[in-house]
Amino acid sequence: MKLKTTKVGAILAAGALALSGVTVAASTVAGAAGKVPTYTIAFQGILSGGSAALGINEDNGVKLAVADWNATATRKFNVKLISADDQGDPTVAPSIATQIASNKKVVAVVGPSYSGATVASIPVYGPSDMPIVSPSATRVSITQPDPTATPPVVTPTNAKYKDFFRDVPNDNIQGPADGNYLAKTLAKKNIEVINDASSYGAGLASAVAATAKADGATVTTATVPATTACGNGGTGTNDQVTIPSGITAVFFGGYYCDFAQITDIVRTAGYAGVLMSGDGSDDPHFMADLSKQSDGNGVLLTCACKAIVNTTAPGKKFNTGYQKLFKVQPGAYSAESYDAANMIFAAMTKIHSVTRKNITNELKKLSYVGISKTITFTSSGDVKSKVINIYKVAVSTTPNGVSAVIKQVGTSTP
């Protein structure tokens, strides 16, 4: 597993924490040594492979939160960060979760990034009372029974472990909102719904298809396993993708690397209708992975995540700090990860004794005003917000070449 470094602060000595796939970082805190305690949190997510940008976006959001917190003069404690690469792989995630959970210094986790990795990790974290706040794992059955899953899920993953939270709406919110947008807002009546066979992609696609049908659309479905080249497993090849005659809208449940391949293929084949994908594709790397940039023009990307603008002081501080620290614009779920970390810090300030169990108990009742939304959790650990943001890719030719931007064009709800 690839080791990830950070620009947030100094890397600790190699002997400090011998974990495969894990690095430890801490922001520099001038003059604070010995005056306040230091607690360690962890980020677990995908940090390598073809779709690593999503996890890197999140890891960066947490790193910025740690840096901002340690620069706050009135803080009651300092924070160190462990960043752990689970590759988004359910077979790798349990070993990473085991290493983090067994480190007694870690009091909370932001992540995991992917639903499959989350499902695999929760049973590991549960006995350790580790509070987990995921900024992007949206699979319904993590927190709720899901009769639409294959096979149906009667008992959710976290049923025995009430320490899991997520600060984004699950696929029962996102999928229906996407289906409504296609069938109602855009009035598309012949829709092809494709999924990449991942826990995330299949679940989201299923919800989109069911809602579009309920809205009166004729829906056909297809499963095209994610390519190994994109780092999400599977052995399929996207050159198998064909769009049936008469289809006016295509939805893809999966990640940006595969969606770029599918976009290239169907546009080259002459399909000119609507192309839409969910939050797994909502990243500038989608455009970078296209063979022909113009094929991305008009593509719709939906996300429970929010693009933060500079119209508020917190938004401007976040954007400025992120660009200064990482030399790039924030990506999908950077803001939600920033909020997840800061919500954990807020919970820690309200408890007399900072323990994993006490943080979990405080998160259950806390209402936190973040930069992405006001975050309050239901009894199952889901965020109460139900807003899904709709983005559109705009490609233009400039004197310096082809330019592409992803702009918000609306919102949708179930």
Beta strands, then each sheet from edge to edge (+ up, - down):
strand 1: 9-11
strand 2: 22-27
strand 3: 38-45
strand 4: 78-85
strand 5: 106-110
strand 6: 132-134
strand 7: 164-166
strand 8: 190-195
strand 9: 218-223
strand 10: 249-253
strand 11: 274-277
strand 12: 300-303
strand 13: 367-369
strand 14: 374-376
strand 15: 388-398
strand 16: 401-412
sheet 1: 1+ 2- 4+ 3+ 5+ 6+ 7+
sheet 2: 9+ 8+ 10+ 11+ 12+ 15- 16+
sheet 3: 13+ 14-
end
